[in-house]
Amino acid sequence: GLGYSGTLQYSQLGVECKAWHTAKPFLYQQIWANQHPDVIDVIPLEFNNYCRNPDDDMNGPWCFTDIKTMRMEYCNVPLCGE
């Protein structure tokens, strides 16, 4: 999932992903942006609300959500050949 560029837009729990370019309403998003300023500034709008892995997380693609208790969530991106 390091280079995933598909159109999956729901987390592994079925929560719709939040668009990457929207305002950062939650503390987790602000903390993540502070830890990865080089990444958050270059996230293109075409990411839309698709699952992505901009920080090369070994757990795979993820996205932000609107759920306060689950500010980010990993996505079930199928492996090649599945």
Contacts in CASP RR format, 6 or more apart in sequence:
PFRMAT RR
TARGET T0000
AUTHOR 0000-0000-0000
METHOD contacts of the structure
MODEL  1
GLGYSGTLQYSQLGVECKAWHTAKPFLYQQIWANQHPDVIDVIPLEFNNY
CRNPDDDMNGPWCFTDIKTMRMEYCNVPLCGE
1 53 0 8 1.000
1 60 0 8 1.000
1 61 0 8 1.000
1 77 0 8 1.000
2 53 0 8 1.000
2 56 0 8 1.000
2 60 0 8 1.000
3 53 0 8 1.000
4 51 0 8 1.000
4 52 0 8 1.000
4 53 0 8 1.000
4 60 0 8 1.000
4 61 0 8 1.000
4 77 0 8 1.000
5 52 0 8 1.000
6 50 0 8 1.000
6 51 0 8 1.000
6 77 0 8 1.000
7 50 0 8 1.000
8 50 0 8 1.000
8 51 0 8 1.000
8 61 0 8 1.000
8 75 0 8 1.000
8 76 0 8 1.000
8 77 0 8 1.000
9 16 0 8 1.000
9 17 0 8 1.000
9 48 0 8 1.000
9 49 0 8 1.000
9 50 0 8 1.000
9 51 0 8 1.000
9 63 0 8 1.000
10 16 0 8 1.000
10 17 0 8 1.000
10 51 0 8 1.000
10 75 0 8 1.000
11 17 0 8 1.000
11 51 0 8 1.000
11 62 0 8 1.000
11 63 0 8 1.000
11 65 0 8 1.000
11 70 0 8 1.000
11 73 0 8 1.000
11 74 0 8 1.000
11 75 0 8 1.000
12 73 0 8 1.000
12 74 0 8 1.000
12 75 0 8 1.000
12 76 0 8 1.000
13 70 0 8 1.000
13 73 0 8 1.000
15 65 0 8 1.000
15 66 0 8 1.000
15 67 0 8 1.000
15 70 0 8 1.000
15 73 0 8 1.000
16 49 0 8 1.000
16 65 0 8 1.000
16 66 0 8 1.000
17 49 0 8 1.000
17 50 0 8 1.000
17 51 0 8 1.000
17 63 0 8 1.000
17 64 0 8 1.000
17 65 0 8 1.000
17 75 0 8 1.000
18 49 0 8 1.000
18 63 0 8 1.000
18 64 0 8 1.000
18 65 0 8 1.000
18 66 0 8 1.000
19 47 0 8 1.000
19 48 0 8 1.000
19 49 0 8 1.000
20 43 0 8 1.000
20 45 0 8 1.000
20 47 0 8 1.000
20 48 0 8 1.000
20 49 0 8 1.000
20 52 0 8 1.000
20 63 0 8 1.000
20 64 0 8 1.000
21 43 0 8 1.000
21 45 0 8 1.000
21 47 0 8 1.000
24 30 0 8 1.000
24 33 0 8 1.000
26 64 0 8 1.000
26 68 0 8 1.000
26 71 0 8 1.000
27 71 0 8 1.000
28 64 0 8 1.000
28 71 0 8 1.000
28 72 0 8 1.000
29 64 0 8 1.000
29 71 0 8 1.000
29 72 0 8 1.000
32 40 0 8 1.000
32 55 0 8 1.000
32 72 0 8 1.000
33 40 0 8 1.000
36 54 0 8 1.000
36 55 0 8 1.000
39 54 0 8 1.000
39 55 0 8 1.000
40 54 0 8 1.000
43 52 0 8 1.000
43 54 0 8 1.000
49 63 0 8 1.000
50 63 0 8 1.000
51 61 0 8 1.000
51 62 0 8 1.000
51 63 0 8 1.000
51 75 0 8 1.000
51 77 0 8 1.000
52 61 0 8 1.000
52 62 0 8 1.000
52 63 0 8 1.000
53 60 0 8 1.000
53 61 0 8 1.000
53 62 0 8 1.000
59 74 0 8 1.000
60 74 0 8 1.000
60 75 0 8 1.000
60 77 0 8 1.000
61 74 0 8 1.000
61 75 0 8 1.000
61 77 0 8 1.000
62 72 0 8 1.000
62 73 0 8 1.000
62 74 0 8 1.000
62 75 0 8 1.000
63 72 0 8 1.000
63 73 0 8 1.000
63 75 0 8 1.000
64 71 0 8 1.000
64 72 0 8 1.000
65 71 0 8 1.000
65 72 0 8 1.000
65 73 0 8 1.000
END
